[in-house]
């Protein structure tokens, strides 16, 4: 079986990389009196230098450099300067006897009180990483935690391949725990229902594919389809709070994985993994559908307001010439009245000379119609599209579980009243319905002499 790769090349390199700032390198190259005495016990310069490099790495980093992982050139210069040796002695040390290097490592392990990485320690590492592996599947986070644990427990850091393999095993164990946790509360009926979501026939998409469809255009039909999807998930009656039995990072990651896979791909997984992924997909879909229904509704309202404003502007434009004509007419009548007063003439005759009296009365009625608030306020036009919202509003209110903050409680109470009206098919809004949240600009249309306007 191929080794599971959980670290990228850059992550593998960064894990054991040394800092390159001068202060840190100077600190790492510092040797105590005991360190220097131990180093000086070795006769040849290359031997002393190599021993010092191994000591520096084991003490500060937690592993010993070799041909595969060469030491930092900058650190070699600092060590050489500290020991008053030339910095080119490391290749000479590596080309020497391998037995010498092993003896040096044994001596240093004893001196520093560290131990080699063994199979038993690897199992301890996996046990330590398991809780973290149930919260995240990011390999780099597990690897960093593993290095912290090894240094804390005075264990030499093994080769990067061993580090990655250990983390991969912990991650696999974390997967199993997550799958078991999600499967534990599921009944056989739940599992059968989940599997039926993957079934397809006659070249039709599976039920799961339909559940994950995007909302589409902004209209009442698509809101209803999304509410159908939300209702289908609710009908599965998954155990309450199952989405909170695992860490949210894991739930969202499994949900993303499941969304990317076809129904056929999901059927190839083991039952435990398949059902766990489907639970995560559905719980995330439930939240997404809820958000999208609210967003569709909000965009529908914005669209209705925009159309109302455009309608109001078009009506004003259409009546603009008539309004100008009426203004000129009343200016002429006003001027005639001024002249009649100054000359002592008959004001009624002055009006009749401009406009016959029946036409003047009709003109006043036309002007009164033009001056109605309905012609200047989009709020009076928006209810023309009330039927559009009425198509889906009852189902939306019954499908969404809304929880309000204390400040928004009056609004939540009003929604309960509306929901109750839909259920009872009442046409009249109760006089006791809360109105504290209604803006001042809306009160003139919401509150009427006949009571609360149901459409607003």
LUMLUMDO-363150 format. One record per residue (C-alpha): x, y, z; residue number from 1. Coordinates in steps of 0.05 Angstrom, whole numbers, plus 5000, padded with zeros to 4 digits. Last residue first. Example, Ala and Ser with C-alpha at 12.3 -4.5 7.8 and 13.67 -1.06 7.14 Angstrom:
5273,4979,5143,2 .
5246,4910,5156,1 .
// end
This chain:
4049,5905,5099,456 .
3997,5860,5066,455 .
3958,5852,5130,454 .
3946,5926,5141,453 .
3939,5935,5216,452 .
3873,5967,5235,451 .
3816,5999,5196,450 .
3842,6069,5210,449 .
3909,6046,5182,448 .
3974,6024,5214,447 .
4023,5991,5166,446 .
4021,6046,5113,445 .
4035,6108,5157,444 .
4076,6065,5204,443 .
4128,6049,5150,442 .
4168,6114,5153,441 .
4168,6110,5229,440 .
4202,6042,5228,439 .
4161,5982,5253,438 .
4200,5946,5309,437 .
4152,5966,5365,436 .
4092,5939,5327,435 .
4074,5876,5366,434 .
4007,5844,5346,433 .
3953,5860,5397,432 .
3904,5886,5344,431 .
3905,5817,5313,430 .
3919,5818,5238,429 .
3856,5801,5198,428 .
3854,5750,5142,427 .
3862,5688,5185,426 .
3881,5623,5149,425 .
3891,5590,5217,424 .
3961,5567,5199,423 .
3977,5630,5160,422 .
3953,5673,5218,421 .
3995,5633,5267,420 .
4057,5644,5224,419 .
4041,5718,5222,418 .
4035,5721,5298,417 .
4100,5682,5306,416 .
4134,5731,5259,415 .
4109,5788,5302,414 .
4140,5755,5364,413 .
4207,5750,5328,412 .
4203,5824,5311,411 .
4187,5841,5383,410 .
4247,5797,5405,409 .
4298,5835,5362,408 .
4331,5872,5420,407 .
4330,5809,5464,406 .
4366,5770,5409,405 .
4321,5727,5366,404 .
4320,5653,5349,403 .
4289,5632,5283,402 .
4276,5559,5266,401 .
4261,5563,5192,400 .
4213,5514,5159,399 .
4147,5543,5186,398 .
4165,5614,5166,397 .
4189,5592,5097,396 .
4127,5550,5084,395 .
4080,5609,5099,394 .
4123,5658,5059,393 .
4126,5617,4995,392 .
4069,5638,4950,391 .
4051,5700,4993,390 .
4116,5732,4973,389 .
4095,5736,4900,388 .
4023,5753,4919,387 .
4047,5817,4952,386 .
4074,5843,4886,385 .
4025,5902,4882,384 .
4041,5912,4956,383 .
4105,5949,4935,382 .
4067,6008,4904,381 .
4047,6047,4966,380 .
4116,6038,4996,379 .
4146,6067,4932,378 .
4123,6137,4955,377 .
4109,6193,4905,376 .
4047,6171,4866,375 .
4015,6136,4925,374 .
4021,6200,4965,373 .
3964,6229,4923,372 .
3980,6295,4889,371 .
3962,6271,4819,370 .
3892,6250,4842,369 .
3880,6318,4875,368 .
3904,6351,4810,367 .
3854,6311,4769,366 .
3798,6331,4817,365 .
3819,6404,4813,364 .
3818,6400,4737,363 .
3748,6371,4738,362 .
3725,6431,4779,361 .
3760,6480,4731,360 .
3728,6444,4671,359 .
3660,6453,4702,358 .
3676,6527,4715,357 .
3700,6545,4646,356 .
3774,6560,4646,355 .
3813,6626,4639,354 .
3753,6673,4630,353 .
3714,6632,4680,352 .
3767,6644,4732,351 .
3763,6720,4722,350 .
3687,6714,4723,349 .
3691,6683,4791,348 .
3740,6737,4815,347 .
3691,6794,4794,346 .
3732,6857,4784,345 .
3756,6907,4836,344 .
3816,6925,4793,343 .
3869,6901,4842,342 .
3827,6841,4862,341 .
3812,6821,4790,340 .
3886,6828,4772,339 .
3907,6782,4829,338 .
3853,6732,4811,337 .
3876,6731,4738,336 .
3947,6718,4761,335 .
3924,6660,4804,334 .
3884,6630,4746,333 .
3944,6636,4700,332 .
3990,6604,4752,331 .
3938,6550,4762,330 .
3939,6532,4689,329 .
4015,6533,4685,328 .
4018,6485,4744,327 .
3965,6440,4714,326 .
4003,6436,4648,325 .
4068,6420,4685,324 .
4032,6364,4723,323 .
4004,6336,4658,322 .
4073,6337,4626,321 .
4103,6300,4686,320 .
4048,6247,4690,319 .
4086,6195,4650,318 .
4152,6212,4684,317 .
4120,6207,4753,316 .
4091,6140,4734,315 .
4159,6116,4709,314 .
4193,6138,4773,313 .
4141,6102,4816,312 .
4148,6039,4774,311 .
4224,6043,4781,310 .
4219,6052,4856,309 .
4170,5993,4861,308 .
4216,5950,4818,307 .
4275,5965,4864,306 .
4233,5951,4925,305 .
4209,5884,4896,304 .
4281,5865,4878,303 .
4305,5882,4947,302 .
4250,5838,4976,301 .
4268,5781,4929,300 .
4341,5790,4948,299 .
4323,5783,5021,298 .
4281,5721,5007,297 .
4336,5690,4966,296 .
4386,5705,5022,295 .
4341,5674,5074,294 .
4331,5612,5031,293 .
4406,5611,5018,292 .
4424,5613,5092,291 .
4375,5557,5108,290 .
4400,5516,5049,289 .
4472,5525,5072,288 .
4456,5504,5144,287 .
4418,5442,5121,286 .
4472,5428,5069,285 .
4525,5427,5124,284 .
4483,5377,5163,283 .
4469,5337,5100,282 .
4542,5334,5078,281 .
4565,5316,5148,280 .
4514,5259,5154,279 .
4532,5235,5084,278 .
4606,5233,5103,277 .
4592,5192,5165,276 .
4546,5145,5126,275 .
4599,5132,5073,274 .
4655,5123,5124,273 .
4617,5073,5166,272 .
4589,5036,5105,271 .
4657,5028,5073,270 .
4668,5072,5012,269 .
4650,5051,4941,268 .
4579,5080,4946,267 .
4609,5149,4955,266 .
4642,5148,4887,265 .
4575,5130,4854,264 .
4541,5188,4888,263 .
4593,5234,4858,262 .
4646,5265,4902,261 .
4661,5339,4911,260 .
4604,5350,4959,259 .
4628,5292,5002,258 .
4698,5321,5009,257 .
4669,5389,5029,256 .
4624,5356,5080,255 .
4681,5316,5109,254 .
4722,5380,5117,253 .
4663,5417,5147,252 .
4651,5363,5199,251 .
4725,5356,5216,250 .
4734,5430,5228,249 .
4668,5431,5267,248 .
4695,5381,5318,247 .
4652,5319,5326,246 .
4588,5305,5366,245 .
4560,5374,5349,244 .
4532,5354,5280,243 .
4494,5297,5314,242 .
4456,5349,5355,241 .
4388,5317,5345,240 .
4393,5249,5312,239 .
4376,5252,5237,238 .
4302,5258,5224,237 .
4308,5242,5149,236 .
4245,5284,5141,235 .
4285,5346,5160,234 .
4332,5335,5100,233 .
4272,5330,5053,232 .
4242,5393,5083,231 .
4305,5432,5068,230 .
4304,5407,4997,229 .
4230,5426,4990,228 .
4246,5495,5019,227 .
4299,5502,4965,226 .
4247,5485,4913,225 .
4199,5535,4943,224 .
4251,5590,4940,223 .
4265,5571,4868,222 .
4192,5579,4850,221 .
4187,5646,4886,220 .
4240,5678,4842,219 .
4313,5698,4845,218 .
4348,5652,4795,217 .
4384,5588,4815,216 .
4387,5562,4887,215 .
4447,5515,4877,214 .
4433,5439,4875,213 .
4458,5399,4934,212 .
4392,5364,4950,211 .
4383,5345,4877,210 .
4452,5311,4876,209 .
4433,5274,4940,208 .
4368,5249,4908,207 .
4409,5218,4853,206 .
4408,5247,4783,205 .
4366,5214,4730,204 .
4395,5168,4676,203 .
4335,5122,4683,202 .
4352,5108,4756,201 .
4391,5138,4814,200 .
4406,5115,4885,199 .
4453,5156,4929,198 .
4399,5185,4974,197 .
4374,5114,4985,196 .
4438,5100,5024,195 .
4422,5154,5074,194 .
4351,5127,5084,193 .
4378,5057,5096,192 .
4428,5083,5147,191 .
4375,5124,5184,190 .
4328,5064,5186,189 .
4384,5020,5213,188 .
4391,5072,5270,187 .
4446,5125,5273,186 .
4470,5147,5342,185 .
4538,5111,5336,184 .
4553,5128,5263,183 .
4579,5198,5274,182 .
4624,5178,5332,181 .
4649,5116,5295,180 .
4667,5157,5234,179 .
4703,5209,5276,178 .
4741,5155,5315,177 .
4761,5120,5251,176 .
4785,5185,5220,175 .
4826,5201,5282,174 .
4859,5133,5277,173 .
4877,5148,5204,172 .
4904,5215,5226,171 .
4946,5182,5280,170 .
4973,5133,5228,169 .
4988,5191,5181,168 .
5023,5229,5238,167 .
5069,5169,5250,166 .
5083,5161,5176,165 .
5100,5235,5169,164 .
5148,5234,5228,163 .
5179,5169,5202,162 .
5189,5200,5133,161 .
5219,5262,5167,160 .
5273,5219,5199,159 .
5268,5210,5274,158 .
5267,5266,5326,157 .
5308,5244,5387,156 .
5264,5235,5448,155 .
5273,5280,5509,154 .
5199,5278,5528,153 .
5188,5352,5516,152 .
5227,5348,5452,151 .
5186,5290,5426,150 .
5120,5323,5447,149 .
5136,5388,5411,148 .
5158,5350,5349,147 .
5091,5312,5349,146 .
5052,5377,5357,145 .
5087,5405,5295,144 .
5073,5341,5256,143 .
4999,5342,5276,142 .
4992,5414,5254,141 .
5029,5400,5188,140 .
4984,5341,5172,139 .
4920,5381,5174,138 .
4866,5330,5191,137 .
4838,5369,5249,136 .
4796,5358,5312,135 .
4796,5281,5315,134 .
4870,5282,5299,133 .
4882,5326,5360,132 .
4852,5272,5405,131 .
4894,5219,5369,130 .
4961,5255,5374,129 .
4981,5229,5443,128 .
4961,5158,5426,127 .
5001,5163,5361,126 .
5061,5188,5399,125 .
5057,5132,5450,124 .
5054,5083,5392,123 .
5117,5114,5363,122 .
5150,5110,5431,121 .
5139,5035,5431,120 .
5166,5029,5360,119 .
5228,5067,5381,118 .
5255,5138,5374,117 .
5322,5141,5409,116 .
5332,5169,5479,115 .
5356,5234,5510,114 .
5393,5246,5575,113 .
5439,5299,5546,112 .
5504,5264,5566,111 .
5478,5193,5553,110 .
5451,5212,5485,109 .
5516,5250,5472,108 .
5560,5190,5486,107 .
5517,5144,5443,106 .
5518,5197,5387,105 .
5594,5202,5390,104 .
5600,5126,5387,103 .
5555,5125,5327,102 .
5597,5178,5293,101 .
5661,5140,5307,100 .
5632,5075,5279,99 .
5614,5112,5215,98 .
5689,5123,5205,97 .
5708,5188,5172,96 .
5677,5220,5110,95 .
5626,5256,5153,94 .
5680,5288,5196,93 .
5719,5312,5135,92 .
5655,5342,5106,91 .
5643,5379,5172,90 .
5714,5407,5177,89 .
5703,5465,5129,88 .
5686,5517,5182,87 .
5758,5524,5208,86 .
5767,5519,5283,85 .
5768,5571,5339,84 .
5715,5532,5378,83 .
5666,5590,5380,82 .
5684,5612,5309,81 .
5675,5541,5283,80 .
5607,5536,5318,79 .
5585,5603,5288,78 .
5609,5583,5218,77 .
5574,5516,5223,76 .
5510,5552,5243,75 .
5512,5594,5180,74 .
5525,5533,5137,73 .
5463,5499,5167,72 .
5473,5425,5180,71 .
5464,5373,5125,70 .
5402,5329,5125,69 .
5415,5270,5080,68 .
5490,5266,5095,67 .
5478,5273,5170,66 .
5448,5321,5220,65 .
5428,5296,5289,64 .
5359,5309,5317,63 .
5326,5349,5373,62 .
5336,5421,5351,61 .
5374,5455,5408,60 .
5410,5401,5447,59 .
5414,5348,5393,58 .
5435,5400,5341,57 .
5489,5433,5382,56 .
5516,5366,5408,55 .
5520,5338,5337,54 .
5556,5401,5314,53 .
5604,5398,5373,52 .
5621,5324,5359,51 .
5634,5341,5286,50 .
5681,5398,5306,49 .
5718,5357,5358,48 .
5726,5299,5309,47 .
5749,5345,5253,46 .
5799,5378,5300,45 .
5827,5310,5323,44 .
5833,5294,5397,43 .
5764,5289,5427,42 .
5763,5306,5501,41 .
5758,5379,5481,40 .
5684,5370,5463,39 .
5667,5342,5532,38 .
5704,5399,5566,37 .
5670,5449,5521,36 .
5601,5422,5538,35 .
5616,5422,5613,34 .
5639,5495,5608,33 .
5575,5512,5571,32 .
5571,5517,5495,31 .
5537,5573,5456,30 .
5525,5558,5382,29 .
5450,5557,5391,28 .
5450,5626,5422,27 .
5492,5655,5365,26 .
5445,5622,5314,25 .
5385,5652,5350,24 .
5415,5723,5351,23 .
5438,5720,5279,22 .
5371,5703,5249,21 .
5369,5643,5203,20 .
5321,5598,5240,19 .
5334,5524,5229,18 .
5290,5481,5183,17 .
5265,5415,5212,16 .
5191,5426,5199,15 .
5200,5475,5142,14 .
5228,5424,5093,13 .
5171,5375,5103,12 .
5121,5432,5098,11 .
5151,5455,5032,10 .
5147,5385,5004,9 .
5075,5378,5024,8 .
5056,5337,5085,7 .
5000,5286,5091,6 .
5026,5234,5043,5 .
4996,5165,5056,4 .
5049,5113,5038,3 .
5026,5069,4981,2 .
5000,5000,5000,1 .
// end
